[in-house]
Amino acid sequence: MAAANLRSAYLAAWRYGPETEELIAIAASREGWSPGEWQRWQEERLARLLHRAATRVPWYRDWWNARRRRGDRSSIEQLANWPILEKESLRANPQAFLADDCDRRQMYAEATSGTTGKPISLWWSRAAVREWFALSELRLRHWHGVTRHDAWAILGGQPIVPIERERPPFWIWNRPMNQLYLSANHISEKNAPAMIDALNRYGVTHLITYASSGAALALAAETAGQRTDRLRVIITNSEPVLPGQRTALESIFGAPVRETYGMAEIVAAASECPAGRLHLWPDTGLIEILDDDEDRPTAESGRLICTGLLNRDMPLIRYAVGDRACPAAPTNDRHSCSCGRTLPQIAGIEGRSNDTLIARDGRRVYWVNPILYGLPLREAQIIQESLDLLRVKCVAAPGFDTAAQELLRDRLRQRMGEVTVQIDLVDSIPRGERGKFRAVVCRLSPDEQHR
């Protein structure tokens, strides 16, 4: 407990300072800007960022010098002239993306959670940390009537208590951050009553959770006959929220679910407003949604390419974050959201680019979550074992009978063609690193995936 509180105090000192409230107020004042105002604001910051990257950041400087030696005189001021940065380049040599005039000893070390099993080392300047958490405080909390000063909980996968523990507590209380950290690794019908009691006893006002973990706790609590009525909002992160998960969370915990999107690289973010719309954070970065096969913009679902505007000491430009997104339909109405904010909107984040199934004819099948819509399932995971075999792990809810299983098979075959669909009824589905849930797992070899 003492170690956890020391860590919390350290994090709080990095994240918040005397400028925090002013940063929140300034960011709030931008939320009514017109598209033109946002464009001018972003262009000004982007110009400074690109110049700094081309002259001070070794990886980009070397890349531009190599172009110049080949006689290429393309302007560094045009974002389209910059390369798309893949994760492997960043993972292989992260220090090459640090500006050579920054003091790494004065920077906060962070890392991605490594959903592929290979995390990426990152460094944030103090200014970037403070700006990011001011934006998060505004758009994750203030929008929904809570603050970091209220008691709050996170349901996460960190090993905060031994995995073999069978009796509570399945949590720790971090006093410096007013945070109850609940272990997602201990969610079960047996443990749910104690976890719900902890939420009530500590007066938790808002819960931050993966959608899958939160829904699992809610369903376990319902089965055990436990509820909480103190939560004002449930904030989900790291995963798209499925309709069944939203229904379970809202009906059992009695609070609205608000989806958010972000990543350790802090190059893009979005959050759901009280009206249920997903708003982008243009002060965090610029986004491009590109076609799957060509590096050109698409009006449909595509790869999310982001240029961060916050971390000038480790700038990531045209960074392929590995996610897919669907742009919002264009509108000329700057007051198109009833929440009153004019921040740009996005139709949705569709999950990881590698959450993909490969059909026998070579088609890549994305965004398969709708296959599960309306089915009586608590959760499910689709595993592609071969081009001819899909295995679906299903945690069934009442009503997942033979007809429902056949409907699931039919929906998969409508997208994949004639394949064998094996349905495995299981009590639970293992989580990955830090408790993250993967809805799709493709076990094909690289040659099969790129045939």
C-alpha positions as a Markdown table, in Angstrom:
| # | Residue | x | y | z |
|---|---|---|---|---|
| 1 | Met | 0.0 | 0.0 | 0.0 |
| 2 | Ala | 2.8 | 2.4 | 0.9 |
| 3 | Ala | 4.5 | 1.8 | -2.4 |
| 4 | Ala | 1.3 | 2.3 | -4.3 |
| 5 | Asn | 0.7 | 5.7 | -2.6 |
| 6 | Leu | 4.3 | 6.8 | -3.3 |
| 7 | Arg | 3.8 | 5.9 | -6.9 |
| 8 | Ser | 0.5 | 7.8 | -7.0 |
| 9 | Ala | 2.1 | 10.9 | -5.5 |
| 10 | Tyr | 4.8 | 10.8 | -8.1 |
| 11 | Leu | 2.3 | 10.5 | -11.0 |
| 12 | Ala | 0.1 | 13.2 | -9.6 |
| 13 | Ala | 3.1 | 15.6 | -9.3 |
| 14 | Trp | 3.9 | 14.9 | -13.0 |
| 15 | Arg | 0.4 | 15.2 | -14.3 |
| 16 | Tyr | -0.9 | 18.2 | -12.4 |
| 17 | Gly | 0.6 | 21.5 | -11.4 |
| 18 | Pro | -0.3 | 25.2 | -10.7 |
| 19 | Glu | -1.1 | 25.7 | -14.4 |
| 20 | Thr | -3.6 | 22.8 | -14.6 |
| 21 | Glu | -6.8 | 24.8 | -14.0 |
| 22 | Glu | -5.7 | 27.5 | -16.5 |
| 23 | Leu | -4.9 | 24.8 | -19.1 |
| 24 | Ile | -8.4 | 23.3 | -18.6 |
| 25 | Ala | -10.1 | 26.7 | -18.9 |
| 26 | Ile | -8.1 | 27.6 | -22.1 |
| 27 | Ala | -9.0 | 24.2 | -23.6 |
| 28 | Ala | -12.7 | 24.7 | -22.7 |
| 29 | Ser | -12.7 | 28.1 | -24.5 |
| 30 | Arg | -11.6 | 26.4 | -27.7 |
| 31 | Glu | -14.6 | 24.0 | -27.7 |
| 32 | Gly | -16.8 | 26.5 | -29.5 |
| 33 | Trp | -14.4 | 27.3 | -32.3 |
| 34 | Ser | -15.3 | 27.2 | -36.0 |
| 35 | Pro | -13.5 | 24.8 | -38.3 |
| 36 | Gly | -11.5 | 27.7 | -39.7 |
| 37 | Glu | -10.3 | 28.7 | -36.3 |
| 38 | Trp | -9.2 | 25.2 | -35.6 |
| 39 | Gln | -7.4 | 24.9 | -38.9 |
| 40 | Arg | -5.4 | 28.1 | -38.3 |
| 41 | Trp | -4.5 | 27.0 | -34.8 |
| 42 | Gln | -3.4 | 23.5 | -36.0 |
| 43 | Glu | -1.4 | 24.9 | -39.0 |
| 44 | Glu | 0.5 | 27.3 | -36.7 |
| 45 | Arg | 1.6 | 24.5 | -34.4 |
| 46 | Leu | 2.2 | 22.0 | -37.1 |
| 47 | Ala | 4.6 | 24.3 | -38.9 |
| 48 | Arg | 6.7 | 24.7 | -35.8 |
| 49 | Leu | 6.6 | 21.0 | -35.1 |
| 50 | Leu | 7.6 | 20.0 | -38.7 |
| 51 | His | 10.6 | 22.4 | -38.7 |
| 52 | Arg | 11.8 | 21.1 | -35.3 |
| 53 | Ala | 11.4 | 17.5 | -36.4 |
| 54 | Ala | 13.3 | 18.0 | -39.6 |
| 55 | Thr | 16.2 | 19.9 | -37.9 |
| 56 | Arg | 16.4 | 18.4 | -34.4 |
| 57 | Val | 15.1 | 14.9 | -34.4 |
| 58 | Pro | 17.7 | 12.4 | -35.7 |
| 59 | Trp | 15.3 | 9.9 | -37.5 |
| 60 | Tyr | 13.5 | 12.6 | -39.4 |
| 61 | Arg | 16.6 | 14.7 | -40.1 |
| 62 | Asp | 18.4 | 11.7 | -41.6 |
| 63 | Trp | 15.3 | 10.8 | -43.7 |
| 64 | Trp | 15.2 | 14.3 | -45.1 |
| 65 | Asn | 18.9 | 14.5 | -45.7 |
| 66 | Ala | 18.7 | 11.3 | -47.7 |
| 67 | Arg | 16.0 | 12.8 | -49.8 |
| 68 | Arg | 18.0 | 15.9 | -50.4 |
| 69 | Arg | 21.1 | 13.8 | -51.5 |
| 70 | Arg | 18.8 | 12.2 | -54.1 |
| 71 | Gly | 18.0 | 15.7 | -55.5 |
| 72 | Asp | 14.5 | 15.8 | -53.9 |
| 73 | Arg | 13.5 | 19.3 | -53.0 |
| 74 | Ser | 10.0 | 18.6 | -51.6 |
| 75 | Ser | 8.9 | 21.1 | -48.9 |
| 76 | Ile | 9.1 | 20.0 | -45.3 |
| 77 | Glu | 6.2 | 22.3 | -44.6 |
| 78 | Gln | 3.7 | 20.0 | -46.4 |
| 79 | Leu | 2.6 | 17.1 | -44.2 |
| 80 | Ala | 1.8 | 15.0 | -47.2 |
| 81 | Asn | 5.5 | 15.0 | -48.1 |
| 82 | Trp | 6.4 | 13.2 | -44.8 |
| 83 | Pro | 6.6 | 9.4 | -44.6 |
| 84 | Ile | 4.1 | 7.3 | -42.8 |
| 85 | Leu | 5.8 | 6.1 | -39.6 |
| 86 | Glu | 5.1 | 2.5 | -38.8 |
| 87 | Lys | 5.4 | 1.2 | -35.3 |
| 88 | Glu | 8.3 | -1.1 | -36.1 |
| 89 | Ser | 10.5 | 1.9 | -36.9 |
| 90 | Leu | 9.6 | 3.5 | -33.6 |
| 91 | Arg | 10.0 | 0.3 | -31.7 |
| 92 | Ala | 13.4 | -0.5 | -33.2 |
| 93 | Asn | 15.0 | 2.8 | -32.2 |
| 94 | Pro | 12.8 | 5.0 | -30.0 |
| 95 | Gln | 15.7 | 7.3 | -29.0 |
| 96 | Ala | 16.1 | 8.4 | -32.6 |
| 97 | Phe | 12.8 | 10.2 | -32.3 |
| 98 | Leu | 14.0 | 12.4 | -29.4 |
| 99 | Ala | 15.0 | 15.9 | -30.2 |
| 100 | Asp | 18.7 | 16.2 | -29.7 |
| 101 | Asp | 18.4 | 19.4 | -27.6 |
| 102 | Cys | 16.0 | 17.9 | -25.0 |
| 103 | Asp | 17.1 | 16.6 | -21.6 |
| 104 | Arg | 15.8 | 13.1 | -21.4 |
| 105 | Arg | 16.4 | 13.1 | -17.6 |
| 106 | Gln | 13.7 | 15.7 | -17.3 |
| 107 | Met | 11.2 | 13.7 | -19.3 |
| 108 | Tyr | 8.6 | 11.2 | -18.2 |
| 109 | Ala | 9.2 | 7.7 | -19.4 |
| 110 | Glu | 6.1 | 5.9 | -20.7 |
| 111 | Ala | 5.5 | 2.8 | -22.8 |
| 112 | Thr | 2.7 | 1.4 | -24.9 |
| 113 | Ser | 1.0 | -1.7 | -23.4 |
| 114 | Gly | 2.3 | -3.8 | -26.3 |
| 115 | Thr | -0.8 | -5.6 | -27.6 |
| 116 | Thr | 1.5 | -7.5 | -29.9 |
| 117 | Gly | 3.7 | -8.5 | -27.0 |
| 118 | Lys | 6.3 | -5.9 | -28.0 |
| 119 | Pro | 5.9 | -2.6 | -26.2 |
| 120 | Ile | 7.4 | 0.7 | -27.4 |
| 121 | Ser | 9.4 | 3.1 | -25.2 |
| 122 | Leu | 8.3 | 6.7 | -25.2 |
| 123 | Trp | 9.3 | 9.9 | -23.4 |
| 124 | Trp | 7.0 | 12.8 | -22.7 |
| 125 | Ser | 8.1 | 16.4 | -21.8 |
| 126 | Arg | 6.6 | 17.8 | -18.6 |
| 127 | Ala | 4.6 | 20.3 | -20.7 |
| 128 | Ala | 3.1 | 17.5 | -22.8 |
| 129 | Val | 2.2 | 15.6 | -19.7 |
| 130 | Arg | 0.4 | 18.6 | -18.1 |
| 131 | Glu | -1.4 | 19.5 | -21.3 |
| 132 | Trp | -2.5 | 16.0 | -21.9 |
| 133 | Phe | -3.9 | 15.5 | -18.4 |
| 134 | Ala | -5.6 | 18.9 | -18.5 |
| 135 | Leu | -7.4 | 17.9 | -21.7 |
| 136 | Ser | -8.3 | 14.5 | -20.1 |
| 137 | Glu | -9.6 | 16.2 | -17.0 |
| 138 | Leu | -11.8 | 18.4 | -19.1 |
| 139 | Arg | -13.2 | 15.9 | -21.6 |
| 140 | Leu | -13.3 | 12.7 | -19.6 |
| 141 | Arg | -14.5 | 14.2 | -16.3 |
| 142 | His | -15.7 | 17.8 | -16.4 |
| 143 | Trp | -18.0 | 17.0 | -19.3 |
| 144 | His | -19.9 | 14.6 | -17.1 |
| 145 | Gly | -19.9 | 16.5 | -13.8 |
| 146 | Val | -17.0 | 14.8 | -12.0 |
| 147 | Thr | -13.4 | 15.8 | -11.3 |
| 148 | Arg | -10.1 | 14.2 | -10.3 |
| 149 | His | -10.8 | 15.5 | -6.7 |
| 150 | Asp | -13.8 | 13.1 | -6.5 |
| 151 | Ala | -13.3 | 9.5 | -5.4 |
| 152 | Trp | -12.9 | 7.4 | -8.6 |
| 153 | Ala | -12.1 | 3.8 | -9.5 |
| 154 | Ile | -10.2 | 2.1 | -12.3 |
| 155 | Leu | -10.7 | -1.5 | -13.2 |
| 156 | Gly | -7.5 | -2.6 | -14.7 |
| 157 | Gly | -5.1 | -5.5 | -15.3 |
| 158 | Gln | -2.1 | -4.4 | -13.3 |
| 159 | Pro | -1.0 | -7.2 | -10.8 |
| 160 | Ile | -1.8 | -5.1 | -7.8 |
| 161 | Val | -2.7 | -8.2 | -5.7 |
| 162 | Pro | -1.5 | -11.8 | -6.0 |
| 163 | Ile | -3.4 | -13.7 | -8.6 |
| 164 | Glu | -4.0 | -16.6 | -6.2 |
| 165 | Arg | -5.8 | -14.4 | -3.7 |
| 166 | Glu | -9.3 | -15.8 | -2.9 |
| 167 | Arg | -10.5 | -13.3 | -0.3 |
| 168 | Pro | -10.8 | -9.5 | -0.4 |
| 169 | Pro | -9.3 | -7.0 | -0.8 |
| 170 | Phe | -9.0 | -7.3 | -4.6 |
| 171 | Trp | -8.0 | -3.6 | -4.8 |
| 172 | Ile | -5.8 | -0.9 | -3.4 |
| 173 | Trp | -6.7 | 2.6 | -2.4 |
| 174 | Asn | -4.4 | 5.3 | -3.8 |
| 175 | Arg | -5.0 | 8.2 | -1.5 |
| 176 | Pro | -2.9 | 10.9 | -3.4 |
| 177 | Met | -5.1 | 10.3 | -6.5 |
| 178 | Asn | -8.4 | 9.5 | -4.7 |
| 179 | Gln | -8.3 | 6.3 | -6.7 |
| 180 | Leu | -9.6 | 2.9 | -6.0 |
| 181 | Tyr | -7.7 | 0.4 | -8.2 |
| 182 | Leu | -9.7 | -2.8 | -8.7 |
| 183 | Ser | -8.1 | -5.9 | -10.1 |
| 184 | Ala | -9.7 | -7.0 | -13.3 |
| 185 | Asn | -7.9 | -10.3 | -12.9 |
| 186 | His | -10.2 | -11.2 | -10.0 |
| 187 | Ile | -13.6 | -10.6 | -11.5 |
| 188 | Ser | -15.9 | -13.5 | -10.7 |
| 189 | Glu | -19.4 | -14.1 | -9.4 |
| 190 | Lys | -17.8 | -15.0 | -6.0 |
| 191 | Asn | -15.7 | -11.8 | -5.8 |
| 192 | Ala | -18.1 | -9.3 | -7.3 |
| 193 | Pro | -20.0 | -8.6 | -4.1 |
| 194 | Ala | -16.8 | -7.5 | -2.3 |
| 195 | Met | -15.8 | -5.3 | -5.3 |
| 196 | Ile | -19.2 | -3.6 | -5.5 |
| 197 | Asp | -19.0 | -3.0 | -1.7 |
| 198 | Ala | -15.7 | -1.4 | -2.2 |
| 199 | Leu | -17.1 | 1.0 | -4.9 |
| 200 | Asn | -19.9 | 2.0 | -2.4 |
| 201 | Arg | -17.7 | 2.2 | 0.7 |
| 202 | Tyr | -15.1 | 4.5 | -0.9 |
| 203 | Gly | -17.9 | 6.7 | -2.4 |
| 204 | Val | -16.7 | 6.2 | -6.0 |
| 205 | Thr | -18.3 | 8.7 | -8.4 |
| 206 | His | -16.9 | 7.4 | -11.7 |
| 207 | Leu | -15.3 | 4.3 | -13.0 |
| 208 | Ile | -12.7 | 4.1 | -15.7 |
| 209 | Thr | -12.5 | 0.6 | -17.3 |
| 210 | Tyr | -12.1 | -1.5 | -20.4 |
| 211 | Ala | -15.6 | -2.1 | -21.8 |
| 212 | Ser | -15.1 | -5.8 | -21.6 |
| 213 | Ser | -13.9 | -5.8 | -18.0 |
| 214 | Gly | -16.5 | -3.4 | -16.8 |
| 215 | Ala | -19.3 | -5.5 | -18.5 |
| 216 | Ala | -17.9 | -8.7 | -17.0 |
| 217 | Leu | -18.0 | -7.1 | -13.5 |
| 218 | Ala | -21.5 | -5.8 | -14.0 |
| 219 | Leu | -22.8 | -9.2 | -15.1 |
| 220 | Ala | -21.0 | -11.0 | -12.3 |
| 221 | Ala | -22.5 | -8.5 | -9.8 |
| 222 | Glu | -26.0 | -9.0 | -11.3 |
| 223 | Thr | -25.7 | -12.7 | -11.0 |
| 224 | Ala | -24.6 | -12.3 | -7.4 |
| 225 | Gly | -27.5 | -9.9 | -6.7 |
| 226 | Gln | -25.3 | -6.9 | -6.2 |
| 227 | Arg | -25.7 | -3.3 | -7.5 |
| 228 | Thr | -24.3 | 0.1 | -7.0 |
| 229 | Asp | -26.3 | 3.4 | -7.5 |
| 230 | Arg | -23.5 | 5.9 | -6.7 |
| 231 | Leu | -21.7 | 6.1 | -10.0 |
| 232 | Arg | -22.4 | 9.2 | -12.1 |
| 233 | Val | -20.6 | 8.0 | -15.2 |
| 234 | Ile | -18.7 | 5.0 | -16.5 |
| 235 | Ile | -15.7 | 6.0 | -18.8 |
| 236 | Thr | -14.4 | 3.3 | -21.1 |
| 237 | Asn | -11.0 | 3.2 | -22.8 |
| 238 | Ser | -8.8 | 1.1 | -25.0 |
| 239 | Glu | -11.6 | -0.9 | -26.7 |
| 240 | Pro | -14.7 | 0.0 | -28.8 |
| 241 | Val | -17.9 | -0.4 | -26.7 |
| 242 | Leu | -20.2 | -3.1 | -28.0 |
| 243 | Pro | -23.9 | -2.5 | -27.7 |
| 244 | Gly | -24.4 | -5.5 | -25.3 |
| 245 | Gln | -21.6 | -4.1 | -23.0 |
| 246 | Arg | -23.1 | -0.7 | -22.9 |
| 247 | Thr | -26.5 | -2.1 | -22.0 |
| 248 | Ala | -25.1 | -4.3 | -19.3 |
| 249 | Leu | -23.0 | -1.4 | -17.7 |
| 250 | Glu | -25.8 | 1.1 | -17.8 |
| 251 | Ser | -28.6 | -1.1 | -16.7 |
| 252 | Ile | -26.7 | -2.8 | -13.8 |
| 253 | Phe | -24.6 | 0.1 | -12.6 |
| 254 | Gly | -27.2 | 2.8 | -13.3 |
| 255 | Ala | -24.9 | 5.3 | -14.9 |
| 256 | Pro | -24.3 | 6.4 | -18.5 |
| 257 | Val | -21.3 | 4.9 | -20.5 |
| 258 | Arg | -19.0 | 7.3 | -22.2 |
| 259 | Glu | -16.5 | 5.9 | -24.7 |
| 260 | Thr | -13.1 | 7.4 | -25.1 |
| 261 | Tyr | -10.1 | 6.9 | -27.4 |
| 262 | Gly | -6.5 | 7.6 | -26.9 |
| 263 | Met | -3.0 | 6.0 | -26.7 |
| 264 | Ala | 0.3 | 6.2 | -24.9 |
| 265 | Glu | 1.8 | 8.0 | -27.9 |
| 266 | Ile | -0.7 | 10.9 | -27.3 |
| 267 | Val | -1.0 | 11.7 | -31.0 |
| 268 | Ala | -4.9 | 11.6 | -31.1 |
| 269 | Ala | -7.8 | 11.3 | -28.8 |
| 270 | Ala | -11.6 | 11.4 | -28.8 |
| 271 | Ser | -14.3 | 11.2 | -26.2 |
| 272 | Glu | -18.1 | 10.8 | -26.1 |
| 273 | Cys | -20.1 | 13.8 | -25.0 |
| 274 | Pro | -23.3 | 13.7 | -22.9 |
| 275 | Ala | -25.3 | 13.7 | -26.2 |
| 276 | Gly | -23.6 | 10.4 | -27.2 |
| 277 | Arg | -21.4 | 11.8 | -30.0 |
| 278 | Leu | -17.7 | 10.9 | -30.3 |
| 279 | His | -15.7 | 14.2 | -30.5 |
| 280 | Leu | -12.1 | 14.4 | -31.7 |
| 281 | Trp | -9.6 | 16.4 | -29.7 |
| 282 | Pro | -7.9 | 18.6 | -32.4 |
| 283 | Asp | -5.6 | 20.1 | -29.9 |
| 284 | Thr | -4.0 | 16.7 | -29.4 |
| 285 | Gly | -3.1 | 16.0 | -33.0 |
| 286 | Leu | -4.2 | 15.9 | -36.7 |
| 287 | Ile | -5.7 | 12.7 | -38.0 |
| 288 | Glu | -5.9 | 11.2 | -41.5 |
| 289 | Ile | -8.1 | 8.3 | -42.4 |
| 290 | Leu | -6.4 | 6.5 | -45.3 |
| 291 | Asp | -7.4 | 3.8 | -47.7 |
| 292 | Asp | -6.3 | 0.2 | -46.8 |
| 293 | Asp | -4.4 | -0.3 | -50.1 |
| 294 | Glu | -3.2 | 3.2 | -51.0 |
| 295 | Asp | -2.0 | 6.2 | -49.0 |
| 296 | Arg | -4.9 | 8.4 | -49.9 |
| 297 | Pro | -7.8 | 9.7 | -47.8 |
| 298 | Thr | -11.0 | 7.8 | -47.8 |
| 299 | Ala | -14.6 | 8.7 | -46.9 |
| 300 | Glu | -15.1 | 5.2 | -45.6 |
| 301 | Ser | -13.4 | 3.1 | -42.9 |
| 302 | Gly | -9.7 | 3.1 | -43.1 |
| 303 | Arg | -6.3 | 3.3 | -41.4 |
| 304 | Leu | -5.8 | 5.9 | -38.7 |
| 305 | Ile | -2.7 | 8.0 | -39.3 |
| 306 | Cys | -1.9 | 10.7 | -36.7 |
| 307 | Thr | 0.4 | 13.6 | -36.2 |
| 308 | Gly | 0.8 | 14.6 | -32.5 |
| 309 | Leu | 0.9 | 18.3 | -31.5 |
| 310 | Leu | 1.6 | 18.0 | -27.8 |
| 311 | Asn | 5.0 | 16.3 | -27.4 |
| 312 | Arg | 7.5 | 18.5 | -29.3 |
| 313 | Asp | 10.5 | 16.7 | -27.8 |
| 314 | Met | 9.4 | 13.4 | -29.2 |
| 315 | Pro | 7.3 | 14.3 | -32.2 |
| 316 | Leu | 5.5 | 11.4 | -34.0 |
| 317 | Ile | 4.5 | 12.5 | -37.5 |
| 318 | Arg | 2.0 | 10.6 | -39.7 |
| 319 | Tyr | 2.2 | 7.8 | -37.2 |
| 320 | Ala | 0.2 | 4.6 | -38.1 |
| 321 | Val | -1.3 | 4.0 | -34.7 |
| 322 | Gly | -2.6 | 0.5 | -35.8 |
| 323 | Asp | -6.3 | 1.4 | -35.4 |
| 324 | Arg | -9.1 | 1.7 | -37.9 |
| 325 | Ala | -11.7 | 4.5 | -37.9 |
| 326 | Cys | -14.8 | 5.6 | -39.7 |
| 327 | Pro | -15.1 | 9.3 | -40.4 |
| 328 | Ala | -18.3 | 11.2 | -39.5 |
| 329 | Ala | -20.6 | 12.3 | -42.3 |
| 330 | Pro | -19.7 | 15.8 | -43.5 |
| 331 | Thr | -21.9 | 18.6 | -42.2 |
| 332 | Asn | -22.0 | 22.4 | -42.6 |
| 333 | Asp | -23.8 | 22.9 | -39.3 |
| 334 | Arg | -21.2 | 24.0 | -36.7 |
| 335 | His | -23.9 | 23.3 | -34.1 |
| 336 | Ser | -24.6 | 19.8 | -35.3 |
| 337 | Cys | -24.2 | 18.3 | -31.8 |
| 338 | Ser | -26.8 | 19.0 | -29.1 |
| 339 | Cys | -24.1 | 19.2 | -26.5 |
| 340 | Gly | -23.2 | 22.6 | -27.8 |
| 341 | Arg | -19.6 | 21.8 | -28.6 |
| 342 | Thr | -18.2 | 22.4 | -32.1 |
| 343 | Leu | -15.4 | 19.9 | -31.8 |
| 344 | Pro | -15.1 | 17.7 | -34.9 |
| 345 | Gln | -16.8 | 14.3 | -34.7 |
| 346 | Ile | -15.9 | 10.8 | -35.8 |
| 347 | Ala | -18.3 | 8.0 | -36.5 |
| 348 | Gly | -16.4 | 5.5 | -34.5 |
| 349 | Ile | -13.1 | 3.7 | -33.8 |
| 350 | Glu | -13.4 | 0.2 | -35.2 |
| 351 | Gly | -10.5 | -1.5 | -33.3 |
| 352 | Arg | -7.1 | -2.7 | -34.2 |
| 353 | Ser | -6.0 | -2.9 | -37.8 |
| 354 | Asn | -4.7 | -6.4 | -37.1 |
| 355 | Asp | -8.1 | -7.5 | -35.7 |
| 356 | Thr | -8.7 | -8.9 | -39.2 |
| 357 | Leu | -10.0 | -12.1 | -40.7 |
| 358 | Ile | -8.6 | -13.3 | -44.0 |
| 359 | Ala | -11.1 | -15.0 | -46.5 |
| 360 | Arg | -9.9 | -17.8 | -48.7 |
| 361 | Asp | -10.2 | -15.5 | -51.8 |
| 362 | Gly | -7.7 | -13.1 | -50.1 |
| 363 | Arg | -10.3 | -10.5 | -48.9 |
| 364 | Arg | -9.5 | -8.9 | -45.6 |
| 365 | Val | -12.6 | -8.8 | -43.4 |
| 366 | Tyr | -12.6 | -5.9 | -40.9 |
| 367 | Trp | -14.9 | -4.8 | -38.1 |
| 368 | Val | -16.6 | -8.1 | -37.4 |
| 369 | Asn | -18.2 | -7.0 | -34.1 |
| 370 | Pro | -21.6 | -6.5 | -35.8 |
| 371 | Ile | -21.7 | -10.3 | -36.3 |
| 372 | Leu | -22.4 | -10.5 | -32.5 |
| 373 | Tyr | -25.0 | -7.8 | -32.3 |
| 374 | Gly | -28.3 | -8.9 | -30.9 |
| 375 | Leu | -27.1 | -12.3 | -29.9 |
| 376 | Pro | -27.5 | -13.5 | -26.2 |
| 377 | Leu | -23.8 | -13.4 | -25.4 |
| 378 | Arg | -21.9 | -11.9 | -22.6 |
| 379 | Glu | -18.7 | -11.9 | -24.7 |
| 380 | Ala | -17.1 | -13.7 | -27.6 |
| 381 | Gln | -13.8 | -14.0 | -29.3 |
| 382 | Ile | -13.3 | -15.1 | -32.9 |
| 383 | Ile | -10.1 | -17.0 | -33.6 |
| 384 | Gln | -9.1 | -17.8 | -37.2 |
| 385 | Glu | -7.2 | -21.1 | -37.0 |
| 386 | Ser | -6.8 | -21.5 | -40.8 |
| 387 | Leu | -8.3 | -20.2 | -44.0 |
| 388 | Asp | -11.0 | -22.9 | -43.6 |
| 389 | Leu | -11.6 | -22.9 | -39.8 |
| 390 | Leu | -12.9 | -20.2 | -37.5 |
| 391 | Arg | -13.3 | -21.0 | -33.8 |
| 392 | Val | -15.6 | -18.8 | -31.7 |
| 393 | Lys | -15.3 | -18.8 | -27.9 |
| 394 | Cys | -18.6 | -17.8 | -26.5 |
| 395 | Val | -19.6 | -16.8 | -22.9 |
| 396 | Ala | -23.3 | -17.4 | -23.3 |
| 397 | Ala | -26.2 | -15.5 | -21.8 |
| 398 | Pro | -29.7 | -17.1 | -21.4 |
| 399 | Gly | -31.1 | -17.8 | -24.8 |
| 400 | Phe | -27.9 | -18.7 | -26.7 |
| 401 | Asp | -29.6 | -21.8 | -28.0 |
| 402 | Thr | -29.0 | -23.8 | -31.2 |
| 403 | Ala | -30.8 | -21.3 | -33.4 |
| 404 | Ala | -28.7 | -18.4 | -32.0 |
| 405 | Gln | -25.5 | -20.4 | -32.7 |
| 406 | Glu | -26.6 | -21.2 | -36.2 |
| 407 | Leu | -27.3 | -17.5 | -36.8 |
| 408 | Leu | -23.8 | -16.7 | -35.6 |
| 409 | Arg | -22.4 | -19.2 | -38.1 |
| 410 | Asp | -24.5 | -17.8 | -40.9 |
| 411 | Arg | -23.3 | -14.2 | -40.2 |
| 412 | Leu | -19.7 | -15.3 | -40.3 |
| 413 | Arg | -20.1 | -17.2 | -43.6 |
| 414 | Gln | -21.9 | -14.2 | -45.2 |
| 415 | Arg | -18.6 | -12.3 | -44.7 |
| 416 | Met | -16.1 | -15.1 | -45.0 |
| 417 | Gly | -17.6 | -17.5 | -47.5 |
| 418 | Glu | -17.7 | -21.2 | -46.9 |
| 419 | Val | -15.7 | -21.9 | -43.8 |
| 420 | Thr | -16.1 | -24.2 | -40.9 |
| 421 | Val | -17.3 | -22.3 | -37.8 |
| 422 | Gln | -16.7 | -24.1 | -34.5 |
| 423 | Ile | -18.5 | -22.7 | -31.4 |
| 424 | Asp | -16.9 | -23.3 | -28.0 |
| 425 | Leu | -19.0 | -22.5 | -25.0 |
| 426 | Val | -16.7 | -21.3 | -22.2 |
| 427 | Asp | -17.0 | -19.7 | -18.8 |
| 428 | Ser | -14.5 | -17.0 | -19.5 |
| 429 | Ile | -12.1 | -15.7 | -22.1 |
| 430 | Pro | -8.5 | -15.0 | -21.1 |
| 431 | Arg | -7.3 | -11.4 | -21.3 |
| 432 | Gly | -4.0 | -10.3 | -22.8 |
| 433 | Glu | -1.4 | -7.9 | -21.5 |
| 434 | Arg | -2.7 | -5.6 | -18.8 |
| 435 | Gly | -6.2 | -7.2 | -19.0 |
| 436 | Lys | -6.9 | -6.1 | -22.5 |
| 437 | Phe | -9.5 | -8.1 | -24.4 |
| 438 | Arg | -9.0 | -9.1 | -28.1 |
| 439 | Ala | -12.3 | -9.7 | -30.0 |
| 440 | Val | -10.4 | -11.2 | -33.0 |
| 441 | Val | -7.3 | -13.3 | -33.1 |
| 442 | Cys | -5.8 | -14.3 | -36.4 |
| 443 | Arg | -3.4 | -17.3 | -36.2 |
| 444 | Leu | -2.5 | -17.4 | -39.9 |
| 445 | Ser | 1.1 | -17.3 | -40.9 |
| 446 | Pro | 2.4 | -14.0 | -42.4 |
| 447 | Asp | 2.5 | -15.7 | -45.9 |
| 448 | Glu | -1.2 | -16.7 | -45.5 |
| 449 | Gln | -2.2 | -13.2 | -44.3 |
| 450 | His | -0.5 | -11.4 | -47.3 |
| 451 | Arg | -1.2 | -13.9 | -50.0 |
